[in-house]
Amino acid sequence: MKPQPPLGFSTRAIHAGEESPHQHRPITIPIYQTATFSFQDTQELWDYYAGTSGRIAEYGRYGNPTTAALQQKLCALEGAEMCELFPSGMNALTTAILHLCKAGDELIMTDDNYRGSRKFIERYIGKYQIDFRFCETTIQCIKAAVTAKTRLIITEIPTNPCLRVLAINELATFCRQKGIFLLVDATFATPYNLRPLEYGVDIVLHSATKYLGGHNDLIAGALLGRREIMEPLKQFHGLLGGCIDPNTSYLLLRSLKTFALRMQHTNESALAIARFLQNHPKIEKVYYPLLETHEDFPTAQRLLTGGGGIVTFLVKGDLEEATRCVDALKIATIAPSLGGAESLAHVVSAMTYHDMSREERQAAGIKDNMIRYAVGLEDVQDLIDDLQQALSQV
Ligand SMILES: Cc1ncc(COP(=O)(O)O)c(C=O)c1O
């Protein structure tokens, strides 16, 4: 079924892309576990290359019917013309950077971003003579960092771990005027809470490992955007070779049918947890975009349907108190990642930033008493009771 704008989000999440080409008409899309696709005769091959055969691909690295259904579904949810899928969110990011930037170009990334993205830029893009700079997550700082060589700006919404929410509409207008590509990693927002393309962003990135997958059981990534940007990227992607596996595409298709329900639950639970923590005597500060006390609350309220599932907070004390709190949790598990059914939590400086000195962490805005809590699908009262008992041990 083609995505049709009057249909609701859940209807699109369930039906878009799911028209079965299979003769037995299964209700779900089969997993096309095949490396290559056959042709009846050479004429059919010519028809395929002319784009008149209705066939998706001649070889599995360039496309797959299970993956094509997922691409169609994600386009319908994100409001995109094209979607490319990758074996990880990082592979989506690295492919986009290598495709959009050339030697002599400059890339700007906001500072409160996923550390893996930052590490790739810091460690590797100099090899390709691409310059880079990091700047504070504000429109003013980004504008001030731009030079004549700036080709690409990368930011996240909300950011990680402080959940900053930039006015991406304003940023997109600025980028268009300057001829700069704007890539927004909207993994934390998801298309349920925000569709950045509607605000003029060029490319949206998702670590599909998180809410799109939703069950902590797969790794995948996606890039979405307008045809004129995505078509050349698709060509580059096919030869760079990071193709998603059809089994993973199937799992994502299945997960997306419950996506709206999961996100609604997650948004509600996370806001309740953020409010609970905000009123707790052992808490120094809570970062959640839809709390009135968050520095970007007005922008978040304007742009986001919900605040998403990450709640970051500072316990009163230091690394020791934060560690005691996380270690005492009985429901949330200590692990990186987010977006699955299971709640996960960690002391930020002990996980993602473990290899930095205390001074380096502080310069990066990471406080030792900072905990990142990824709200799962458990009963919210159980999660609150669990946090209550863990905090009582601080
Ligand atoms: C915001 C964000 N973007 C990108 C990534 C990378 O995604 P993946 O782990 O699927 O490669 C992550 C991973 O945690 C992330 O949190």
The ligand as a Tripos MOL2 file, in Angstrom:
@<TRIPOS>MOLECULE
LIG
   16    16     1     0     0
SMALL
NO_CHARGES

@<TRIPOS>ATOM
      1 C1         22.2830    9.0830   18.7220 C.3       1 LIG1
      2 C2         23.0240    7.9300   18.1480 C.ar      1 LIG1
      3 N1         23.3770    7.9630   16.8560 N.ar      1 LIG1
      4 C3         24.0480    6.9420   16.2850 C.ar      1 LIG1
      5 C4         24.4120    5.8310   17.0170 C.ar      1 LIG1
      6 C5         25.1620    4.7060   16.3570 C.3       1 LIG1
      7 O1         24.2460    3.7000   16.0520 O.3       1 LIG1
      8 P1         24.6300    2.1310   15.9660 P.3       1 LIG1
      9 O2         25.0230    1.6930   17.3360 O.co2     1 LIG1
     10 O3         23.3810    1.5170   15.4370 O.co2     1 LIG1
     11 O4         25.7760    2.0390   15.0090 O.co2     1 LIG1
     12 C6         24.0670    5.7510   18.3650 C.ar      1 LIG1
     13 C7         24.4440    4.5710   19.1720 C.2       1 LIG1
     14 O5         24.2630    4.5160   20.3510 O.2       1 LIG1
     15 C8         23.3640    6.8340   18.9480 C.ar      1 LIG1
     16 O6         23.0100    6.8190   20.2440 O.3       1 LIG1
@<TRIPOS>BOND
     1     1     2 1
     2     2     3 ar
     3     2    15 ar
     4     3     4 ar
     5     4     5 ar
     6     5     6 1
     7     5    12 ar
     8     6     7 1
     9     7     8 1
    10     8     9 2
    11     8    10 1
    12     8    11 1
    13    12    13 1
    14    12    15 ar
    15    13    14 2
    16    15    16 1
@<TRIPOS>SUBSTRUCTURE
     1 LIG1         1 GROUP 0 **** ****
